[in-house]
């Protein structure tokens, strides 16, 4: 049985490309801390194809914590120097959000005028004339 499960954070936004047949191919790397050695991290390359790739392109971004289920696939190719390079990728079958959306979204910088006024807006002059009730 070839089944892999992992939970980690994306090291950068998925790199999405489309094949000649129109299939989405999304590549991303998961950073996964080792269980007992927090200072050591494994970087796992993942490939999401088709609908899974389109999902990754639309909803996943750098720093997001996700759970991935897939299969391990090995391969090799010869680079420009003539050296044989061996590869190991996770072919994504499922990818799920692990944390809430508010924790996962990148933090937006607060607007300057809200910082200066401490979150309150200035009340315009002659506001009483514009109110429908008094």
N, CA, C and O atoms as a DFTB+ gen file, in Angstrom:
536 C
 N C O
     1  1       0.847      -1.172       0.000
     2  2       0.000       0.000       0.000
     3  2       0.895       1.238       0.000
     4  3       1.816       1.334       0.812
     5  1       0.640       2.165      -0.882
     6  2       1.416       3.394      -1.000
     7  2       0.518       4.555      -0.579
     8  3      -0.216       5.106      -1.399
     9  1       0.578       4.926       0.703
    10  2      -0.276       5.994       1.237
    11  2       0.553       6.864       2.155
    12  3       1.277       6.354       3.011
    13  1       0.457       8.159       1.989
    14  2       1.222       9.106       2.793
    15  2       0.272      10.142       3.377
    16  3      -0.634      10.611       2.688
    17  1       0.475      10.507       4.661
    18  2      -0.310      11.543       5.338
    19  2       0.663      12.525       5.973
    20  3       1.672      12.115       6.547
    21  1       0.374      13.798       5.876
    22  2       1.233      14.794       6.507
    23  2       0.490      16.084       6.766
    24  3      -0.456      16.429       6.058
    25  1       0.937      16.801       7.802
    26  2       0.384      18.117       8.131
    27  2       1.558      19.079       8.216
    28  3       2.529      18.828       8.930
    29  1       1.463      20.180       7.484
    30  2       2.540      21.159       7.507
    31  2       2.087      22.486       6.926
    32  3       0.918      22.680       6.594
    33  1       3.046      23.391       6.812
    34  2       2.773      24.725       6.268
    35  2       3.421      24.881       4.899
    36  3       4.517      24.375       4.656
    37  1       2.732      25.585       4.012
    38  2       3.281      25.837       2.686
    39  2       4.451      26.812       2.794
    40  3       4.349      27.836       3.470
    41  1       5.560      26.497       2.131
    42  2       6.730      27.365       2.171
    43  2       6.583      28.569       1.248
    44  3       7.236      29.591       1.456
    45  1       5.728      28.456       0.226
    46  2       5.415      29.570      -0.677
    47  2       4.099      29.249      -1.378
    48  3       3.578      28.142      -1.243
    49  1       3.567      30.198      -2.117
    50  2       2.335      29.971      -2.867
    51  2       2.553      28.842      -3.875
    52  3       3.656      28.681      -4.399
    53  1       1.500      28.055      -4.150
    54  2       1.643      26.985      -5.139
    55  2       2.046      27.525      -6.513
    56  3       1.587      28.586      -6.935
    57  1       2.904      26.782      -7.195
    58  2       3.312      27.103      -8.560
    59  2       2.379      26.316      -9.479
    60  3       2.476      25.092      -9.565
    61  1       1.482      27.015     -10.161
    62  2       0.459      26.349     -10.976
    63  2       0.717      26.580     -12.457
    64  3       0.964      27.700     -12.906
    65  1       0.650      25.484     -13.196
    66  2       0.796      25.524     -14.645
    67  2      -0.244      24.596     -15.245
    68  3      -0.791      23.728     -14.565
    69  1      -0.506      24.792     -16.517
    70  2      -1.479      23.958     -17.209
    71  2      -0.785      23.171     -18.313
    72  3       0.029      23.714     -19.061
    73  1      -1.113      21.894     -18.404
    74  2      -0.530      21.039     -19.439
    75  2      -1.186      21.356     -20.781
    76  3      -2.127      22.147     -20.848
    77  1      -0.691      20.742     -21.833
    78  2      -1.255      20.958     -23.173
    79  2      -2.690      20.456     -23.261
    80  3      -3.465      20.928     -24.093
    81  1      -3.047      19.501     -22.409
    82  2      -4.413      18.980     -22.407
    83  2      -5.339      19.810     -21.515
    84  3      -6.533      19.520     -21.433
    85  1      -4.802      20.848     -20.840
    86  2      -5.609      21.711     -19.990
    87  2      -5.675      21.276     -18.537
    88  3      -6.432      21.854     -17.758
    89  1      -4.897      20.268     -18.155
    90  2      -4.886      19.790     -16.778
    91  2      -4.023      20.710     -15.921
    92  3      -2.890      21.026     -16.284
    93  1      -4.566      21.138     -14.780
    94  2      -3.819      21.989     -13.856
    95  2      -2.809      21.132     -13.086
    96  3      -3.145      20.060     -12.582
    97  1      -1.575      21.617     -13.003
    98  2      -0.518      20.956     -12.234
    99  2       0.000      21.986     -11.236
   100  3       0.669      22.949     -11.613
   101  1      -0.317      21.773      -9.957
   102  2       0.116      22.690      -8.897
   103  2       1.203      22.013      -8.072
   104  3       1.032      20.890      -7.596
   105  1       2.315      22.707      -7.912
   106  2       3.426      22.185      -7.105
   107  2       3.615      23.095      -5.903
   108  3       3.604      24.319      -6.027
   109  1       3.789      22.483      -4.741
   110  2       4.103      23.248      -3.538
   111  2       4.912      22.372      -2.594
   112  3       4.970      21.152      -2.749
   113  1       5.533      23.012      -1.619
   114  2       6.370      22.309      -0.650
   115  2       5.791      22.520       0.736
   116  3       5.501      23.646       1.139
   117  1       5.625      21.414       1.463
   118  2       5.165      21.472       2.854
   119  2       6.365      21.424       3.783
   120  3       7.242      20.574       3.633
   121  1       6.400      22.332       4.735
   122  2       7.411      22.303       5.791
   123  2       6.782      21.608       6.995
   124  3       5.782      22.071       7.542
   125  1       7.383      20.490       7.398
   126  2       6.832      19.690       8.494
   127  2       7.893      19.541       9.575
   128  3       8.971      18.997       9.334
   129  1       7.571      20.039      10.787
   130  2       8.491      19.890      11.907
   131  2       8.534      18.442      12.341
   132  3       7.514      17.753      12.341
   133  1       9.714      17.983      12.708
   134  2       9.839      16.623      13.223
   135  2       9.224      16.568      14.606
   136  3       9.257      17.549      15.348
   137  1       8.669      15.434      14.947
   138  2       7.863      15.296      16.154
   139  2       8.625      15.626      17.434
   140  3       8.113      16.374      18.267
   141  1       9.807      15.104      17.611
   142  2      10.516      15.275      18.866
   143  2      11.664      16.265      18.776
   144  3      12.264      16.618      19.792
   145  1      11.971      16.711      17.577
   146  2      13.054      17.669      17.380
   147  2      12.488      18.876      16.660
   148  3      12.509      18.928      15.430
   149  1      11.983      19.848      17.406
   150  2      11.312      21.005      16.813
   151  2      12.234      21.842      15.937
   152  3      11.758      22.550      15.049
   153  1      13.538      21.777      16.166
   154  2      14.446      22.587      15.369
   155  2      14.752      21.959      14.018
   156  3      15.405      22.581      13.180
   157  1      14.288      20.732      13.797
   158  2      14.504      20.081      12.510
   159  2      13.202      20.046      11.718
   160  3      12.141      19.717      12.249
   161  1      13.306      20.389      10.444
   162  2      12.133      20.458       9.571
   163  2      12.401      19.655       8.312
   164  3      13.500      19.693       7.759
   165  1      11.388      18.930       7.864
   166  2      11.451      18.229       6.587
   167  2      10.647      19.033       5.571
   168  3       9.591      19.577       5.894
   169  1      11.150      19.103       4.349
   170  2      10.480      19.825       3.273
   171  2      10.019      18.798       2.249
   172  3      10.833      18.148       1.593
   173  1       8.701      18.663       2.122
   174  2       8.102      17.619       1.312
   175  2       7.488      18.224       0.047
   176  3       6.539      19.002       0.141
   177  1       8.015      17.880      -1.136
   178  2       7.440      18.391      -2.384
   179  2       6.139      17.656      -2.723
   180  3       6.079      16.427      -2.697
   181  1       5.103      18.435      -3.040
   182  2       3.782      17.870      -3.350
   183  2       3.345      18.330      -4.739
   184  3       3.658      19.441      -5.167
   185  1       2.617      17.457      -5.432
   186  2       2.084      17.768      -6.758
   187  2       0.591      17.464      -6.744
   188  3       0.185      16.331      -6.486
   189  1      -0.219      18.472      -7.020
   190  2      -1.673      18.306      -7.093
   191  2      -2.090      18.439      -8.553
   192  3      -1.734      19.410      -9.222
   193  1      -2.839      17.466      -9.038
   194  2      -3.232      17.426     -10.447
   195  2      -4.736      17.632     -10.609
   196  3      -5.516      17.279      -9.725
   197  1      -5.136      18.203     -11.741
   198  2      -6.559      18.343     -12.072
   199  2      -7.306      19.238     -11.102
   200  3      -6.872      20.354     -10.816
   201  1      -8.433      18.747     -10.593
   202  2      -9.271      19.528      -9.664
   203  2      -8.510      19.879      -8.397
   204  3      -8.671      20.974      -7.859
   205  1      -7.680      18.955      -7.914
   206  2      -6.877      19.227      -6.720
   207  2      -5.900      20.370      -6.991
   208  3      -5.649      21.189      -6.106
   209  1      -5.351      20.434      -8.190
   210  2      -4.461      21.517      -8.568
   211  2      -5.178      22.853      -8.650
   212  3      -4.651      23.878      -8.218
   213  1      -6.385      22.838      -9.207
   214  2      -7.188      24.056      -9.293
   215  2      -7.555      24.550      -7.899
   216  3      -7.560      25.755      -7.646
   217  1      -7.864      23.612      -6.983
   218  2      -8.167      23.963      -5.595
   219  2      -6.954      24.636      -4.957
   220  3      -7.083      25.666      -4.296
   221  1      -5.781      24.047      -5.160
   222  2      -4.550      24.603      -4.587
   223  2      -4.290      26.007      -5.131
   224  3      -3.916      26.910      -4.383
   225  1      -4.489      26.183      -6.426
   226  2      -4.265      27.481      -7.056
   227  2      -5.178      28.551      -6.472
   228  3      -4.762      29.694      -6.281
   229  1      -6.418      28.179      -6.188
   230  2      -7.418      29.149      -5.754
   231  2      -7.375      29.435      -4.247
   232  3      -7.563      30.579      -3.835
   233  1      -7.129      28.409      -3.422
   234  2      -7.321      28.560      -1.987
   235  2      -6.063      28.474      -1.125
   236  3      -6.101      28.889       0.033
   237  1      -4.961      27.956      -1.640
   238  2      -3.782      27.765      -0.796
   239  2      -2.767      28.878      -1.008
   240  3      -2.604      29.379      -2.120
   241  1      -2.084      29.263       0.071
   242  2      -1.072      30.304      -0.021
   243  2       0.015      30.080       1.024
   244  3      -0.140      29.268       1.936
   245  1       1.099      30.801       0.880
   246  2       2.267      30.672       1.745
   247  2       1.885      30.807       3.222
   248  3       1.146      31.713       3.606
   249  1       2.404      29.888       4.040
   250  2       2.185      29.939       5.480
   251  2       0.957      29.191       5.964
   252  3       0.811      28.953       7.163
   253  1       0.069      28.815       5.046
   254  2      -1.157      28.121       5.424
   255  2      -0.837      26.705       5.894
   256  3       0.000      26.018       5.309
   257  1      -1.513      26.283       6.957
   258  2      -1.327      24.931       7.484
   259  2      -2.398      24.025       6.886
   260  3      -3.594      24.288       7.013
   261  1      -1.945      22.943       6.226
   262  2      -2.874      22.019       5.584
   263  2      -2.491      20.575       5.895
   264  3      -1.361      20.279       6.282
   265  1      -3.461      19.694       5.714
   266  2      -3.234      18.254       5.811
   267  2      -3.303      17.691       4.401
   268  3      -4.205      18.023       3.633
   269  1      -2.346      16.839       4.067
   270  2      -2.276      16.253       2.725
   271  2      -2.260      14.736       2.845
   272  3      -1.559      14.168       3.683
   273  1      -3.049      14.094       1.989
   274  2      -3.022      12.641       1.835
   275  2      -2.696      12.368       0.376
   276  3      -3.244      13.001      -0.526
   277  1      -1.800      11.422       0.158
   278  2      -1.435      11.109      -1.208
   279  2      -0.573       9.869      -1.284
   280  3      -0.517       9.066      -0.353
   281  1       0.098       9.732      -2.416
   282  2       0.983       8.580      -2.603
   283  2       2.369       9.087      -2.960
   284  3       2.520      10.156      -3.552
   285  1       3.365       8.319      -2.598
   286  2       4.743       8.672      -2.912
   287  2       5.056       8.178      -4.322
   288  3       4.763       7.039      -4.684
   289  1       5.657       9.065      -5.099
   290  2       6.062       8.695      -6.450
   291  2       7.516       9.110      -6.652
   292  3       7.886      10.258      -6.407
   293  1       8.322       8.171      -7.097
   294  2       9.732       8.464      -7.364
   295  2       9.963       8.519      -8.860
   296  3       9.205       7.947      -9.643
   297  1      11.010       9.210      -9.242
   298  2      11.348       9.308     -10.658
   299  2      12.772       9.790     -10.812
   300  3      13.486       9.972      -9.826
   301  1      13.178       9.994     -12.029
   302  2      14.517      10.513     -12.282
   303  2      14.538      11.203     -13.637
   304  3      13.686      10.966     -14.494
   305  1      15.527      12.058     -13.804
   306  2      15.758      12.716     -15.076
   307  2      17.239      13.076     -15.170
   308  3      17.947      13.066     -14.164
   309  1      17.700      13.390     -16.363
   310  2      19.087      13.795     -16.572
   311  2      19.101      15.304     -16.762
   312  3      18.415      15.828     -17.639
   313  1      19.890      16.013     -15.935
   314  2      19.935      17.473     -16.036
   315  2      20.848      17.923     -17.176
   316  3      21.386      17.092     -17.907
   317  1      21.021      19.237     -17.327
   318  2      21.802      19.804     -18.431
   319  2      23.262      19.363     -18.396
   320  3      23.921      19.295     -19.434
   321  1      23.765      19.063     -17.201
   322  2      25.165      18.638     -17.059
   323  2      25.354      17.153     -17.316
   324  3      26.478      16.654     -17.267
   325  1      24.266      16.442     -17.590
   326  2      24.351      15.011     -17.834
   327  2      24.289      14.164     -16.564
   328  3      24.520      12.955     -16.612
   329  1      23.981      14.790     -15.435
   330  2      23.885      14.078     -14.164
   331  2      22.470      13.569     -13.968
   332  3      21.504      14.289     -14.220
   333  1      22.347      12.330     -13.519
   334  2      21.021      11.768     -13.261
   335  2      20.534      12.264     -11.895
   336  3      21.210      12.092     -10.882
   337  1      19.350      12.879     -11.889
   338  2      18.753      13.433     -10.679
   339  2      17.554      12.569     -10.304
   340  3      16.686      12.304     -11.135
   341  1      17.512      12.133      -9.041
   342  2      16.396      11.327      -8.549
   343  2      15.407      12.230      -7.807
   344  3      15.814      13.120      -7.060
   345  1      14.118      12.000      -8.013
   346  2      13.074      12.825      -7.393
   347  2      12.124      11.955      -6.576
   348  3      11.916      10.779      -6.872
   349  1      11.564      12.559      -5.556
   350  2      10.503      11.942      -4.757
   351  2       9.448      13.007      -4.512
   352  3       9.757      14.055      -3.944
   353  1       8.223      12.768      -4.923
   354  2       7.119      13.710      -4.753
   355  2       5.938      12.994      -4.118
   356  3       5.803      11.775      -4.218
   357  1       5.088      13.773      -3.465
   358  2       3.798      13.285      -3.001
   359  2       2.772      13.703      -4.043
   360  3       2.620      14.894      -4.317
   361  1       2.070      12.744      -4.622
   362  2       0.978      13.035      -5.552
   363  2      -0.276      13.176      -4.704
   364  3      -0.753      12.205      -4.116
   365  1      -0.801      14.384      -4.647
   366  2      -1.887      14.728      -3.729
   367  2      -3.194      14.073      -4.157
   368  3      -3.616      14.187      -5.308
   369  1      -3.826      13.386      -3.209
   370  2      -5.166      12.835      -3.419
   371  2      -6.203      13.662      -2.672
   372  3      -7.315      13.865      -3.159
   373  1      -5.832      14.138      -1.485
   374  2      -6.702      14.999      -0.676
   375  2      -5.859      16.080      -0.025
   376  3      -4.710      15.843       0.348
   377  1      -6.435      17.271       0.110
   378  2      -5.792      18.361       0.845
   379  2      -6.883      19.089       1.605
   380  3      -7.908      19.462       1.035
   381  1      -6.656      19.289       2.896
   382  2      -7.677      19.873       3.767
   383  2      -7.081      20.989       4.598
   384  3      -5.896      20.975       4.934
   385  1      -7.934      21.970       4.929
   386  2      -7.525      23.046       5.829
   387  2      -7.399      22.486       7.236
   388  3      -8.194      21.639       7.643
   389  1      -6.401      22.956       7.981
   390  2      -6.185      22.468       9.336
   391  2      -6.533      23.533      10.373
   392  3      -6.923      23.201      11.492
   393  1      -6.397      24.803      10.013
   394  2      -6.708      25.860      10.973
   395  2      -7.812      26.756      10.437
   396  3      -8.123      26.739       9.246
   397  1      -8.396      27.535      11.328
   398  2      -9.510      28.387      10.925
   399  2      -9.036      29.456       9.947
   400  3      -7.850      29.782       9.890
   401  1      -9.964      29.986       9.193
   402  2      -9.637      30.960       8.154
   403  2      -9.010      32.218       8.754
   404  3      -8.093      32.785       8.161
   405  1      -9.484      32.662       9.912
   406  2      -8.937      33.889      10.506
   407  2      -7.489      33.699      10.940
   408  3      -6.714      34.655      10.906
   409  1      -7.104      32.491      11.346
   410  2      -5.711      32.228      11.720
   411  2      -4.839      32.020      10.501
   412  3      -3.634      32.264      10.556
   413  1      -5.428      31.571       9.394
   414  2      -4.657      31.216       8.208
   415  2      -4.384      32.406       7.297
   416  3      -3.370      32.420       6.599
   417  1      -5.272      33.412       7.288
   418  2      -5.119      34.523       6.358
   419  2      -3.921      35.380       6.729
   420  3      -3.649      35.591       7.911
   421  1      -3.202      35.878       5.726
   422  2      -2.093      36.775       6.020
   423  2      -2.610      38.025       6.719
   424  3      -3.683      38.536       6.397
   425  1      -1.851      38.492       7.653
   426  2      -2.259      39.674       8.413
   427  2      -2.142      40.922       7.546
   428  3      -1.087      41.195       6.974
   429  1      -3.233      41.673       7.455
   430  2      -3.219      42.924       6.706
   431  2      -2.712      44.033       7.624
   432  3      -2.977      44.030       8.826
   433  1      -1.994      44.962       7.054
   434  2      -1.492      46.082       7.832
   435  2      -2.654      47.012       8.180
   436  3      -3.483      47.302       7.318
   437  1      -2.730      47.491       9.440
   438  2      -3.807      48.417       9.788
   439  2      -3.645      49.736       9.039
   440  3      -2.532      50.187       8.769
   441  1      -4.762      50.330       8.718
   442  2      -4.732      51.601       7.998
   443  2      -4.218      52.696       8.929
   444  3      -4.490      52.671      10.130
   445  1      -3.475      53.659       8.377
   446  2      -2.851      54.700       9.180
   447  2      -3.878      55.567       9.887
   448  3      -3.715      55.883      11.066
   449  1      -4.960      55.965       9.166
   450  2      -5.931      56.852       9.789
   451  2      -6.659      56.159      10.930
   452  3      -7.087      56.834      11.867
   453  1      -6.820      54.834      10.892
   454  2      -7.433      54.129      12.013
   455  2      -6.489      54.097      13.200
   456  3      -6.946      54.149      14.342
   457  1      -5.193      54.013      12.969
   458  2      -4.228      54.023      14.057
   459  2      -4.217      55.383      14.732
   460  3      -4.186      55.465      15.960
   461  1      -4.242      56.450      13.946
   462  2      -4.172      57.802      14.502
   463  2      -5.416      58.136      15.311
   464  3      -5.318      58.761      16.367
   465  1      -6.594      57.725      14.825
   466  2      -7.836      58.075      15.498
   467  2      -8.305      56.986      16.454
   468  3      -9.405      57.071      17.000
   469  1      -7.484      55.970      16.658
   470  2      -7.783      54.864      17.561
   471  2      -9.093      54.155      17.195
   472  3      -9.825      53.716      18.081
   473  1      -9.390      54.044      15.900
   474  2     -10.542      53.297      15.450
   475  2     -11.821      54.093      15.333
   476  3     -12.842      53.558      14.900
   477  1     -11.791      55.383      15.715
   478  2     -12.991      56.207      15.627
   479  2     -12.861      57.159      14.451
   480  3     -11.777      57.671      14.169
   481  1     -13.982      57.392      13.764
   482  2     -13.933      58.356      12.674
   483  2     -14.329      59.734      13.181
   484  3     -15.060      59.862      14.162
   485  1     -13.841      60.750      12.506
   486  2     -14.175      62.123      12.889
   487  2     -15.616      62.419      12.505
   488  3     -16.068      62.040      11.425
   489  1     -16.331      63.090      13.385
   490  2     -17.718      63.473      13.114
   491  2     -17.698      64.800      12.369
   492  3     -17.087      65.764      12.831
   493  1     -18.362      64.856      11.219
   494  2     -18.353      66.100      10.440
   495  2     -19.138      67.211      11.129
   496  3     -20.015      66.957      11.954
   497  1     -18.799      68.453      10.766
   498  2     -19.501      69.626      11.285
   499  2     -20.945      69.616      10.785
   500  3     -21.213      69.060       9.720
   501  1     -21.867      70.203      11.508
   502  2     -23.279      70.341      11.153
   503  2     -23.962      69.003      10.921
   504  3     -24.843      68.903      10.068
   505  1     -23.573      67.973      11.662
   506  2     -24.182      66.662      11.491
   507  2     -25.644      66.660      11.935
   508  3     -26.447      65.879      11.425
   509  1     -25.992      67.535      12.887
   510  2     -27.371      67.585      13.369
   511  2     -28.350      67.974      12.265
   512  3     -29.486      67.501      12.261
   513  1     -27.934      68.820      11.337
   514  2     -28.795      69.254      10.243
   515  2     -29.088      68.111       9.266
   516  3     -30.113      68.137       8.584
   517  1     -28.219      67.125       9.189
   518  2     -28.361      66.042       8.246
   519  2     -29.139      64.866       8.821
   520  3     -29.576      63.999       8.064
   521  1     -29.326      64.811      10.145
   522  2     -30.014      63.690      10.765
   523  2     -31.515      63.798      10.563
   524  3     -32.056      64.899      10.665
   525  1     -32.211      62.700      10.281
   526  2     -33.655      62.724      10.069
   527  2     -34.447      62.779      11.385
   528  3     -35.669      62.924      11.367
   529  1     -33.770      62.668      12.490
   530  2     -34.453      62.680      13.788
   531  2     -33.624      63.462      14.792
   532  3     -32.408      63.562      14.632
   533  1     -34.241      64.010      15.808
   534  2     -33.569      64.704      16.909
   535  2     -34.446      64.771      18.097
   536  3     -34.051      65.320      19.125
